[in-house]
């Protein structure tokens, strides 16, 4: 069978799927070959070993003759598939088969059914699963995945393990691999865009984010989430903390509890097997199971080590409460050899879904490979070790058959075991190039001789050390390391950087990020590191001095002596310490924060960010070049800031040519973005702008600047009490001469948010402005529009809709608190709103109707909202109708909420009808409506008449009617059959019901 085994091993190594008939052949052949080998070795003797056992040899020859026929048949079968034993994995089926120890408990199957039901609900986009560590969340969602694919609920399922410290790049890679395409690109934006495109091409996709510790922004990962992006994409998320799921806006969240006692006992017995019936442990088995507290991982781990343990271990387990960490450590201690224990420790250092080839790379670095082993031999040996550790439940199947994974809790216990063992006094690795130490154990100590035999060390990466004094003195380390190029003390407790660091003249990377206690960097240390290319001191040292006088600390002027510096993280609390020239012309990646009270966490983690509190192009020496590499600019809390660009004379520089994100916050005296005459307009690459609490700012851009905003994708403006318009048509220092006749098209603008702008009269403001939007500015790609607390009296200018591209891509409209608006839409607009999915209107004092009859239009018989899925109307005290006269159809509407509209009695007003009118009649159709909430409609008397369109309300599942004091009846007897799908009915506070 040798050739067959080697071929299968080769296929496993490549990560391919073994064909079913081959696996069956191998299962049948292996015992025969092993028995034959065993018989060939054994040769029992008679007469105390002096004579051969003739009877044994006769029986053996007869059996060999019988086995030969069986082996001949197996070899004949082998020739049928010897050319092909495997095939590449189908990316649609990237999941390991369920474990043989899986038990379908009633408590889990009921949750499974609820999750599958929620996954089929079009109104549910995010599903959450939460429970304590080891309760079985990952097992459950893997079952959901397999069943969702088997039932064809989803065409594709993509899973990523998020972990304690989310790595967006790794999450993107895992999701893309599940879809069968891992070529995402390098930059974060490019990767997110490519992933969004990949997922967007799939009709029905379930994205699983397992093991979430903090909330994620799905759009930044590249998950096309929600009706406005991809209606067929849903998310299933698991976390220990239900608050994380709440922050992720989970529509439904399911708790996973510990097992019931009978379920726990059945699981325990399944793993222990017949041993549970042995007389010496039978009386203790049930108590031992109960001591596990119903936690599946504790039960599985405990049962696995007890089934091989002596009765004394059962006695102990039956009397003491067994914690999860205790069970894991007991299983570790029972590993039979040091080789198994070392392999387990090594697996704990590896990525979540690792392969044997990954383990081989680590094993080579840590000396676990045998010197005379071939790669194939090492692969087979490591494979056997992993399979054995899996049998103890310290490792589990990965998402693919070739992968293995370790539970987060087991990983933590492994780290705890390793930290208690400590490190040796000295490592004699003369050729070692890199050394990493990640540790949070305050008692860990490293001897002065530890690094003494590492003369070739080039990378020293020390992360999370709680007490740097427990390391050898840096002086000793510097003396030992002759060629260090990278030194990282990231997230370590260090108060002063030793002067000896200045001796590391070959150093190219110095990382002191997140060393929040670092308060001393001696002067002239940084300047000696003349070959430094990257320096990271973010959320760290900030006591920079001005360099004019001798002091205790480093000065920013030392950075000028680093000619090769290309990457810089830096915090400068005091702007006055800035020298005239601070940054190298070679600087390519930077995150520089100027001023106090900054949060280092930011969605733009990677490169070219500047945060400050000052006017810019009149202060920095870089004014002559206009910040040619800056991509992200954030300015806040600067009461002295009046302009972002402030130059007296006309200049030829190009300001902010690659800036992508501009954030201005709490600049209470900011008057203009630009106070300068520039030959070239700035902001050519700007993609997003956010402006908050800039009280003196009257507009953002002139027409001349706005014409150049060809890449602009997002605008958010909030709490600017004097803002008159986003774009101005007036004249001034930042206005060109030809603007009176100019139109602007913001081709790529998709989200637009305008909030708390009490003086705003129009998106582009002029003396003739009569509506918020007019024909001078078109936004053809606008998708999400949110308006709040704006005093405009009209939303749209009528002639605008001779060009329907202005609104035809809108998917979401949210408007609230705009008290002067009497209507939201014109009936002539509705045919252009064919992409609209969500419409929410709330808190309008004067609004009498949602849709206004257009005066100039041809007579329309009906209005249709073809894709509208959700309609919410709330807090409109003067609302009497949705519209007048016309029939309205909502073929896709799934949810309808009408609340706190005391004058609303009928959805479609008809002046020709007399008497009491129902809220819904034959002119309004809701064929897909599943949930309806009607609340605080004091004028409502009848919900519907018996002339409704044939399919209207036939899909209704949930109905809530609250505090409608004049409502007389809910269901007329002759309409009961129409509501046969109704599952939940809540009626409260309706005192007049008959």
Secondary structure, DSSP 8 states (H G I E B T S, - for coil): -HHHHHHHHHHHHTT-EE-HHHHHHHHHHHHHHHHHHHHHH---EETTTTEE-HHHHHHHHHHHHHHHHHHHHHHHHHHHHTT-SEE---GGG-S----TT----HHHHHHHHHHHHHHT-TT--EEEEE--TTSSHHHHHHHHHHHHHHTTS-SEEEEEEEESS--HHHHHHHHHHHHT-----SSHHHHHHHHHHHHHTSSSEEEEEEEESS---HHHHT---STTT-TTEEEEEEES-HHHHHHTT-SEEEE-----HHHHHHHHHHHHGGGGGSTTTHHHHHHHHHTTTT-HHHHHHHHHHHTTS-HHHHHHHHHS---HHHHHHHHHHT-SSHHHHHHHHHHTTS-SSEEHHHHHHHHHHTT-S-TT--HHHHHHHHHHHHHHHHHTTSSEE-SSTTEEE--HHHHHHHHHHHHHH---S----TT--EEEEE---TT----TTTTTT-TT--EEEEES-S-GGGS--HHHHHHH-SS--EEE-TT---SEE-GGGGG-TT--EEE-TT-TT--EE-TTSGGG-TT--EEE-TTS----B-SSS--SS-BGGGGGG-TT--EEEEEES-GGG--S--S-TT--EEEEEESSS-----S--SS-EEEESS--TTTSGGGGTT-TT--EEEEES-TT--EEEE-SS-B---TTTT--EEEEES-TT--EEEES-BSS-S-TT--EEEEES-TT---SEEHHHHTT-TT--EEEEES-TT--EEEE-S-STT--TTGGG--EE-TT--EEEEEEETT--EEEE-TT--SSB-TTEE-TT--EEEEEEE--S-SB-GGGGGSGGGTTT--EEEEE--TT-S-SEETTTGGG-TT--EEEEE--SS--BSEE--SSS---SEEE-TT--EEEEE--TT--BSEESSEEE-TT--EEEEES-TT---SEE-TT--S---SB-TTEE-TT--EEEEE--TT--BSB-TT--TTTTTT--EEEEE--TT--BS--GGGGGGGTT--EEEEES-TT--
